[in-house]
Amino acid sequence: MLEVSNLRSAYGRIEGLHGVSLSVRAAEVVALIGSNGAGKTTLLRALSGVQAITAGEINFCGERIDRFTPHRRVARGIAQSPEGRQVFGPLTVADNLRLGAYTRRDREIDNDRDRVFAMFPVLHEKRSHAAESLSGGQQQMLAIGRALMGKPKLLLLDEPSLGLSPTLVDQILGAIASLKASGVTILLVEQNAIAALEISDRGYVLESGRIVLEGSGSDLLSNPKVRSAYLGAD
């Protein structure tokens, strides 16, 4: 579904991605792990089109898209739940979800909204509340739900459990596992590397803007280097 080849991106004169290559197959969950500043968010932003690239290619469903604007990528089927949630605070929960479907003209929008409400019942309870009035965990649910309203072929999740309580982390990771079971294709950046690899088919380790390791989720979980550097184990 997604094929990234030799991708480079920079902030001014400072290069953040140094020739990154990776792939995501349909219905896979692929984890991207690494330390802070490794380039994980930069990569997701480049895939979404909100971060410029200086070299390389992004191919999605057999079509080269790295020259597409962000809204064209959304229309093609890529949606991102960004780091820090970035909900539209003054708007209601219902309006935030409606904005997630702004590229769509089909008749399934209401049904998809109901599926989001079924996944996150608290959003249904608070559908008429301003998004800024929600707790951090509820805003994260809303950010994921808003991305799902675009009916994406590929869902990009950037640190969905960041800053949440253990109970809410379990809820969010449970929702991701549920999406995986339903066949949604996901590229996941997650601070909780153990949990991310446990629910992922494959994973990549990013260090200083470069892919240094790749493998199945179980292989990376048992890799001594990964365990020492990212999993807090000897």
Protein Blocks (a to p, Z undefined) as FASTA:
>chain_A
ZZcehiacdehjbcfbghiacdddehiacdddddehilmmmmmmmmnopaccfedcddee
hiafklpcfklmmmnopacddehhlpafkbcfklmmmmmmmmpcbfklmmmmmmmmmmmm
mlmmmmmpcfklpcfklmmmmmmmmmmmnopabdcdehklgoiafklmmmmmmmmmmmmm
nopacddddfblmlmmmmpfbdcddeehiafbdcdfklmmmpmklmmmmnopZZ
